[in-house]
Each structure stands twice: as structure tokens, then as C-alpha cells.
């Protein structure tokens, strides 16, 4: 399943850090972060709980960019 989320991030470099952190999260098959549109597109692994996965994605993103936000 794929889902799109609105995000808030300060710069393109920060968006890249978010993308890398999200990609390393269990349950995420693929992810792209677009700084220009402030969107994160996530493809989840089969059978994963999207809400639980996104909570972990948010935690991992906050570790690398503490002032970012993902609107779940």
C-alpha cells in the first residue's frame, strides 16, 4: 500500500536526511520525500501496520532532523 503525507522541513538537505531515516524503518518498502511539494510518499511492506510504521518513521526522522514534522 502507498500513502502520501504532508511534511514540514526547512531545507532540501533536511528532506534528504528524512528520506534516508524513513527508508531504514522496518515496514517501509520505499519512500520519497519531495522538498518542493513538502510531501512524503511511503510504500509499506505487505502486512505491515501503517500507523505503527509511521510512528517509527516519525521517531527516526526526529533523530536526524529534530524540527521536522510529518502530519499523520
Secondary structure, DSSP 8 states (H G I E B T S, - for coil): -EEEEEEE-SSHHHHHHHHHHHHTSTTEEEEEEETTTTEEEEEE-TT--HHHHHHHHHHHHHHH-TT-EEE-
